[in-house]
Amino acid sequence: MLLQAPRLQITAPSLPATAWRTTGPIAGLVVLTLLVLSPWYGYHRDELYFRMLGESPGWGYFDQPPLTPLLARLSTELFGDTIAGLRVVPALCAGLLVLIGAAITRELGGGARAQTLAATGVGTGMFPWWPGTPC
């Protein structure tokens, strides 16, 4: 009679539900605030530089990768050649950053309250506001 080792069943721990009901509006509020406030101040010199480089895209420039001028070109093509139009993509990226912060909290086992707190912390912190607006 052969002895068989017991079979172990390893299951991944279940993750908490994503708190879209609270983190989505927080991200939306960040995007909306950045877009509403964007026409109140003029162009930053880097924005004008990226807009200029986006008119003749290349594989790379000596001071930045080609994605930044291409995003500036995409913004001006889709949303118009205005200050607010140029700042739509950075505002959307700032909102995405808030959702990523909440998703990381979920991956670490945080429930809905923890995800909301993380989204609020990221959304009111300095990092989404700094890249979302020119300094």
N, C-alpha and C positions, 0 to 999 in steps of 0.2 A: 504494500500500500504506500503510495507516494503522498508525501505531505506537500500541500500547496500553500504558498504564502498568501495571506489575505490581500485582496485588491484594495488599493487606496484610491479613493476618488477625490481628486483635488478640484475644487471649484473656486473660481475667482470671486472675491467679495463683491456684493452688489453695491453699486454706487447710488447715492441719493438722487432723487429727481432733480432735474434742472429747474431752477427758479426763474423761468422766463417771465412770469407775471410781474416780478419786481425788478429783475435786472435789465430787462428790455427797455422799460420806460426810463430807467436811469441812464442807459446808454443813449437813448433818444434825446433825453434832456441835455446831455453833454453836446451832442451833435447840433441840436437846435440852438443852444446858447452860443456855440462857436460861430454858427452861420448868421445868427442875428447880430452879433457884435462885430462881425468881420468888415462890414463897410464903414465902420466908424473910424478907422485908422487907415492910413495910406499904405502903399506898397513898401515892402521891405526890399532892400537892395538884392538880397538873395532871390526873392521871388521874381524880380525883373530879370535877373541873370538866368534863372531856370527857364523862364518863359522864352528868353532869347535862344538858349541852347535847344529848347524843344522845337524851335522852328527849323533847325537843321540837325536832326539827331545823328549821333555817331555811336560807335561801340563803346566808347569810354572817353573820359576827359581827365585831365591831369589832377583835378581836385574833387571829383565825385564819379560814382558809377553812372551808367546811362539811364537807370530806372527813374531817377528824380526828374530829369528834363522830360522824359517820356510821360511821366505822370502829370507834369505841368502842361504838356501838349494835350493830353487826354482831357484834362480839366477845361482848358480853354476851348477845345473843340466841342465838348459835350455841353458845357454850361455857359459858354460865352466868354468873351475876352474882357471880363470885369474882375474887380477885386474879389467879390463874393464867389464868382465862378471859379477862380483860381484856388480858392480855399475850401472847396467842397470835398475834394479827396482827402486832404489832411484832417478835416472834421470827421469824415466817415472812418478814417483810421483811428482817430481818438475814441470814437464810439466802439469800434471793434476792440480796442485795448481794454475798455471797461468790461466787455463780454468775456474776453480772454482771462482777465483777473477772476471773474466769477467762475469760469470753467476750471481754472486751476484749483480754486477752493473746493469745487465739487469733486475733482479728482483726488484731493487730499481727504475726502470724507466729510466735508462740510455740508450741512443741510441747507434748507432754504434761507434761514436767518443768517447763517454764515456767508452764503453767497451774496445776499443783499448787502450785508455789511462790507464785504470785500468790494462789491461793485460801487458802493457809495464811497468807500475809501479811495479807490482808484479814480473814480470820477471827480472827486473833489480835491485830489492831490495835484501836485504841480506838473507831473509828467504829461498827462494828456493835454493840458492847457499850453504847455511850452511848445511841443512840436505842432500842435494844432493851430497855433498862431505864430506869426513871425515875431522874433524878439527885437 
